[in-house]
């Protein structure tokens, strides 16, 4: 497995991560299947798992994915030096998604995430899931800075942030990663300065929904350049897209979600797929925004 450095830290992570969200939503598979997915990812050399307190069915099910990952790691028979990146700041009332940047809430959810992930070592990376306009960036990130000092968190990241917001966050606490949406249908990080900023500042960029999510992923084969490259290279359209995302910048580490063993196996295969500049540009032309 190819590896990357996480920001400017001493943490080395796999070039492809595993996104845990599909294993905990209302459509989630049986627990045994999810644990098998996590174990297979570890077998294949994946050492980065992305989760969140809000990866669950609703508020009564909060922190489900974190607990699932902790259980899977505890049951794993091999040696797993895994970096877990979790998030806080989104709520799931009745299965909806809402923002809550209240410092009191964030302080509480950081503690619960710490406990849900085992409570034995600091959270590797805690990310503020999305800025809440009701609170300033500085207010919302203060609990994270305090949790770093208290030993509950090692490193901090942000998600769904603009360049200006990232800069403000860095005034409060060191930031090692940025997690924004990025895929063939949503290429905003290329044009809003976030990707360029991450690269220049040595921040790891974790593109969420790199395949477009469950609704869009099934339409990847409709993009001629992607379908053609997949056929020529004898890989899936998903592997082509992940290779395309990775080719965009050395700071990018995709975190595709998976709820089937075959899905994470396919994602890992994408690391071996190399696209030329011309091939990347072919996809660019057909996915221009």
C-alpha positions as CSV (number, residue, x, y, z in Angstrom):
1,X,0.0,0.0,0.0
2,X,1.3,3.4,-0.9
3,X,1.5,5.8,2.0
4,X,1.2,9.5,2.7
5,X,2.2,11.8,5.6
6,X,-0.7,13.3,7.5
7,X,-0.2,17.0,7.2
8,X,3.1,18.0,9.0
9,X,2.6,15.3,11.7
10,X,4.6,12.2,12.3
11,X,1.6,10.0,11.3
12,X,1.9,7.9,8.1
13,X,-1.4,6.9,6.5
14,X,-2.5,4.8,3.6
15,X,-3.0,6.5,0.3
16,X,-6.6,5.4,0.4
17,X,-8.8,5.5,3.5
18,X,-12.0,3.8,4.5
19,X,-15.1,5.9,5.0
20,X,-17.3,4.5,7.7
21,X,-20.6,6.3,7.1
22,X,-22.4,3.6,5.0
23,X,-22.0,1.1,7.8
24,X,-24.1,3.2,10.2
25,X,-26.9,4.9,8.4
26,X,-30.5,3.6,8.4
27,X,-29.6,1.4,5.3
28,X,-26.6,-0.1,7.1
29,X,-25.8,-3.8,6.8
30,X,-25.6,-6.4,9.6
31,X,-22.8,-5.6,12.0
32,X,-20.9,-8.8,11.1
33,X,-20.7,-7.6,7.5
34,X,-19.5,-4.2,8.5
35,X,-16.8,-5.7,10.7
36,X,-15.7,-7.9,7.9
37,X,-15.4,-4.8,5.7
38,X,-13.2,-3.1,8.3
39,X,-11.0,-6.2,8.7
40,X,-10.6,-6.6,5.0
41,X,-9.5,-3.0,4.7
42,X,-6.9,-3.6,7.4
43,X,-5.7,-6.8,5.6
44,X,-5.2,-4.7,2.4
45,X,-3.1,-2.1,4.2
46,X,-5.6,0.6,4.8
47,X,-4.5,2.5,7.9
48,X,-6.9,5.5,7.8
49,X,-10.5,5.2,8.8
50,X,-12.8,8.2,8.7
51,X,-15.9,8.4,10.9
52,X,-18.1,10.9,12.8
53,X,-20.3,11.1,15.8
54,X,-23.2,11.7,13.5
55,X,-22.8,8.5,11.4
56,X,-25.9,6.9,12.8
57,X,-29.6,6.5,12.3
58,X,-30.7,9.4,14.5
59,X,-29.9,11.1,17.8
60,X,-30.8,8.0,19.8
61,X,-28.1,6.1,17.8
62,X,-25.4,8.7,18.1
63,X,-21.7,7.6,17.9
64,X,-22.7,4.2,16.4
65,X,-20.0,4.2,13.8
66,X,-17.3,5.1,16.3
67,X,-18.3,2.2,18.5
68,X,-18.5,-0.1,15.5
69,X,-14.9,0.8,14.5
70,X,-13.6,0.4,18.0
71,X,-15.2,-3.1,18.2
72,X,-13.8,-4.1,14.8
73,X,-10.3,-3.1,15.8
74,X,-10.5,-4.9,19.1
75,X,-11.6,-8.1,17.3
76,X,-9.0,-7.8,14.6
77,X,-6.4,-10.6,14.7
78,X,-3.6,-8.9,12.9
79,X,-1.4,-5.9,13.7
80,X,-3.3,-2.7,12.9
81,X,-1.6,0.6,13.3
82,X,-4.7,2.6,12.4
83,X,-5.3,6.3,12.4
84,X,-9.0,7.2,13.1
85,X,-10.3,10.5,12.1
86,X,-13.7,11.4,13.6
87,X,-15.9,14.5,13.5
88,X,-18.3,16.4,15.6
89,X,-20.7,19.3,15.0
90,X,-23.6,17.7,13.1
91,X,-26.9,16.5,14.7
92,X,-29.3,13.8,13.4
93,X,-32.8,14.8,14.7
94,X,-35.2,12.3,13.1
95,X,-32.5,11.2,10.7
96,X,-32.0,14.7,9.3
97,X,-28.7,16.6,9.3
98,X,-28.3,19.8,11.2
99,X,-25.4,21.8,12.5
100,X,-24.6,22.5,16.1
101,X,-21.4,24.5,16.8
102,X,-22.3,25.2,20.4
103,X,-19.0,25.0,22.3
104,X,-20.8,23.2,25.2
105,X,-22.1,20.5,22.8
106,X,-18.8,20.1,21.1
107,X,-17.0,19.7,24.4
108,X,-19.4,16.9,25.4
109,X,-19.3,15.1,22.0
110,X,-15.5,15.2,22.0
111,X,-15.6,13.4,25.3
112,X,-18.2,10.9,24.1
113,X,-16.2,10.2,20.9
114,X,-13.1,9.6,23.0
115,X,-15.0,7.0,25.0
116,X,-16.8,5.5,22.0
117,X,-13.4,4.9,20.3
118,X,-12.2,3.0,23.3
119,X,-11.2,5.7,25.8
120,X,-7.7,4.3,26.1
121,X,-5.7,6.8,23.8
122,X,-6.3,10.2,22.4
123,X,-8.5,10.6,19.3
124,X,-6.0,10.7,16.4
125,X,-7.8,13.4,14.5
126,X,-10.9,15.2,15.5
127,X,-12.6,17.4,12.9
128,X,-15.1,20.1,13.2
129,X,-17.8,18.7,10.8
130,X,-19.2,22.0,9.5
131,X,-19.2,25.6,10.6
132,X,-22.4,26.7,12.4
133,X,-23.3,30.3,11.5
134,X,-24.8,30.7,15.0
135,X,-21.3,30.6,16.5
136,X,-17.9,32.0,15.5
137,X,-15.2,29.6,14.2
138,X,-13.1,30.7,17.2
139,X,-15.9,29.8,19.7
140,X,-16.6,26.4,18.2
141,X,-12.9,25.4,18.0
142,X,-12.0,26.4,21.5
143,X,-13.2,23.1,23.0
144,X,-11.0,21.2,20.4
145,X,-8.0,23.3,21.4
146,X,-8.7,22.5,25.1
147,X,-9.1,18.8,24.3
148,X,-5.7,18.7,22.7
149,X,-4.2,20.2,25.9
150,X,-6.2,17.7,28.0
151,X,-4.9,14.8,26.0
152,X,-8.3,13.7,24.5
153,X,-7.2,14.7,21.0
154,X,-3.9,14.5,19.1
155,X,-4.7,16.5,16.0
156,X,-7.5,18.7,14.7
157,X,-9.0,19.0,11.3
158,X,-11.9,20.9,9.7
159,X,-14.6,20.0,7.3
160,X,-16.7,22.0,4.8
161,X,-14.5,25.0,5.4
162,X,-13.5,27.8,3.0
163,X,-9.9,29.1,2.9
164,X,-10.8,32.1,5.1
165,X,-12.4,29.8,7.6
166,X,-9.4,27.5,7.6
167,X,-7.1,30.5,8.3
168,X,-9.3,31.5,11.2
169,X,-9.3,28.0,12.6
170,X,-5.5,27.9,12.5
171,X,-5.4,30.9,14.8
172,X,-7.2,28.9,17.4
173,X,-5.5,25.4,17.1
174,X,-3.1,23.7,14.7
175,X,-5.0,22.2,11.7
176,X,-3.6,19.1,9.9
177,X,-6.5,18.2,7.5
178,X,-9.4,19.6,5.6
179,X,-12.3,17.5,4.5
180,X,-14.5,19.0,1.8
181,X,-16.7,17.4,-0.9
182,X,-14.8,16.7,-4.1
183,X,-15.8,14.4,-7.0
184,X,-16.5,14.7,-10.8
185,X,-19.8,16.6,-10.1
186,X,-18.4,18.8,-7.4
187,X,-15.0,20.2,-8.2
188,X,-15.3,23.4,-6.1
189,X,-12.1,22.8,-4.2
190,X,-10.2,23.2,-7.4
191,X,-11.6,26.7,-8.0
192,X,-12.3,28.2,-4.5
193,X,-8.6,28.0,-3.5
194,X,-9.0,25.3,-0.8
195,X,-7.1,22.6,-2.7
196,X,-4.3,25.0,-3.6
197,X,-4.2,26.3,0.0
198,X,-3.9,22.8,1.5
199,X,-1.1,21.9,-0.9
200,X,0.8,25.1,-0.1
201,X,0.4,24.7,3.7
202,X,1.0,21.0,3.8
203,X,-2.5,20.1,5.0
204,X,-4.0,16.8,4.0
205,X,-7.1,17.1,1.9
206,X,-9.7,14.4,2.5
207,X,-12.3,14.5,-0.2
208,X,-15.6,13.3,1.1
209,X,-18.0,11.6,-1.3
210,X,-15.2,11.1,-3.9
211,X,-17.5,8.9,-6.0
212,X,-20.4,11.2,-5.8
213,X,-22.4,9.4,-3.1
214,X,-24.8,6.5,-3.6
215,X,-27.0,8.4,-6.0
216,X,-24.3,9.7,-8.3
217,X,-21.9,6.8,-8.2
218,X,-24.2,4.7,-10.4
219,X,-24.0,7.3,-13.1
220,X,-20.2,7.3,-13.4
221,X,-20.3,5.0,-16.3
222,X,-22.3,7.6,-18.2
223,X,-19.2,9.8,-18.3
224,X,-17.6,8.6,-21.6
225,X,-14.0,9.4,-20.6
226,X,-14.3,7.5,-17.3
227,X,-16.1,4.5,-19.0
228,X,-13.5,4.4,-21.7
229,X,-10.5,4.5,-19.4
230,X,-12.0,1.8,-17.1
231,X,-12.5,-0.5,-20.1
232,X,-8.9,0.1,-21.5
233,X,-7.3,-0.4,-18.1
234,X,-9.6,-3.3,-17.1
235,X,-10.7,-1.7,-13.8
236,X,-14.0,-0.4,-12.5
237,X,-15.2,3.2,-13.2
238,X,-14.8,3.7,-9.4
239,X,-11.1,2.9,-9.5
240,X,-10.7,5.4,-12.4
241,X,-12.4,8.1,-10.4
242,X,-10.4,7.5,-7.3
243,X,-7.2,7.6,-9.4
244,X,-8.4,10.8,-11.0
245,X,-9.0,12.4,-7.6
246,X,-5.6,11.4,-6.3
247,X,-3.9,12.7,-9.5
248,X,-5.2,16.2,-8.7
249,X,-2.8,16.9,-5.9
250,X,-0.2,15.1,-3.7
251,X,-2.1,16.3,-0.6
252,X,-5.3,14.3,-1.5
253,X,-6.2,11.1,0.3
254,X,-9.6,9.8,-0.7
255,X,-11.9,8.2,1.9
256,X,-14.5,6.3,-0.1
257,X,-17.2,4.7,2.0
258,X,-17.9,1.0,1.9
259,X,-20.4,-1.4,3.3
260,X,-19.3,-4.4,1.3
261,X,-16.0,-6.2,1.2
262,X,-15.9,-6.0,-2.6
263,X,-16.2,-2.2,-2.4
264,X,-13.1,-1.7,-0.3
265,X,-11.2,-4.2,-2.3
266,X,-12.0,-2.2,-5.5
267,X,-11.1,1.1,-3.8
268,X,-7.7,-0.3,-2.8
269,X,-7.1,-1.4,-6.4
270,X,-7.3,2.2,-7.5
271,X,-3.9,2.9,-5.9
272,X,-2.3,0.9,-8.7
273,X,-4.1,2.9,-11.4
274,X,-2.0,5.6,-12.8
275,X,-3.5,8.2,-15.1
276,X,-1.4,10.4,-17.5
277,X,-1.9,14.1,-17.6
278,X,-3.8,13.7,-20.8
279,X,-6.1,11.1,-19.3
280,X,-6.8,13.4,-16.3
281,X,-7.6,16.2,-18.7
282,X,-10.0,14.0,-20.7
283,X,-12.1,13.5,-17.5
284,X,-11.7,17.2,-16.6
285,X,-13.3,18.2,-20.0
286,X,-16.3,16.0,-19.5
287,X,-16.9,17.1,-15.8
288,X,-16.3,20.8,-16.2
289,X,-18.2,23.0,-13.9
